[in-house]
Amino acid sequence: MAPINGLDHPWLHLTGLVLAVTGVAATLAAQLHMGTSWRVGVDHDERTPLVTTGAFALVRNPVFTAMAATSTGLAAMVPNPITLAATVVLIVALQVQVRAIEEPYLARVHGRAYLEYAARVGRFVPGLGRRTPPHAT
């Protein structure tokens, strides 16, 4: 497929390469940092520790943030309608997964500890998407 003219520049391809490689490395690092808490999907019977250190001290979903960075980098390397659409679809899917499945599960399993963490730490970007702090009881 032909590239989008306004986005087809060597400097953007190189920037995309750096972003994609960094995103893959950050995805792996965040997954490894989760240790035994790493999983694919949600197992409602599983109880794992809440990870709030390392990259998780900056954003609540560093694996997903890194995956979005990887996809954005790939789209910059090969800027065509398909790669751009795939990145948008990924970002929307991550938003739905986190808001509808991950966050309710973590709030149910970890209760106040998760709610306080979510009030301090952004969802995908530092400082953005923080939840309202729980009221003192």
C-alpha positions, -999 to +999 in steps of 0.1 A: +000+000+000+013+035-009+025+056+020+007+088+031+026+115+014+028+140+043+041+113+067+066+096+044+099+111+055+132+094+064+135+112+097+100+100+106+109+064+097+140+066+119+120+081+147+095+053+143+122+027+144+135+041+177+100+043+191+091+007+180+124-008+194+120+012+227+084+001+229+092-036+225+120-033+252+097-014+275+069-040+270+092-068+280+107-049+309+073-041+323+061-077+319+092-090+337+088-064+365+053-078+372+068-112+381+041-135+392+014-109+387+019-110+349-010-126+332-030-124+299-066-115+306-083-117+340-088-148+360-114-139+386-102-166+410-066-156+409-051-133+435-018-117+427+001-088+443-006-053+432+025-040+414+031-003+420+069+001+416+092+006+387+073+018+356+041+011+375+049+040+397+047+063+366+016+047+349-008+020+359-005+002+325+030+004+313+027-028+293-002-013+273+015+021+270+046+004+256+025-016+232+008+016+219+043+032+215+054+002+195+024+004+172+029+041+168+065+036+159+056+009+133+030+033+118+057+060+116+081+035+098+054+025+073+029+054+073-001+041+054-038+040+061-036+004+074-009+010+100-025+042+112-059+025+115-043-005+133-027+019+158-060+036+164-078+003+168-052-009+193-054+023+214-092+020+215-091-017+224-066-010+252-089+017+266-119-006+265-099-035+281-085-014+309-117+006+317-142-022+314-122-053+326-089-045+342-098-016+365-130-031+379-111-064+386-082-047+403-106-025+424-126-056+434-095-077+443-073-050+459-099-026+471-087+006+488-050-001+479-058-001+442-082+029+445-055+050+463-029+039+437-052+048+408-058+082+424-020+088+424-009+073+391-021+080+356-037+053+335-014+053+304+004+086+307+019+100+339-007+122+356-035+116+331-064+093+339-061+093+376-092+082+395-110+102+421-094+094+455-115+072+478-133+090+506-119+085+541-142+063+562 
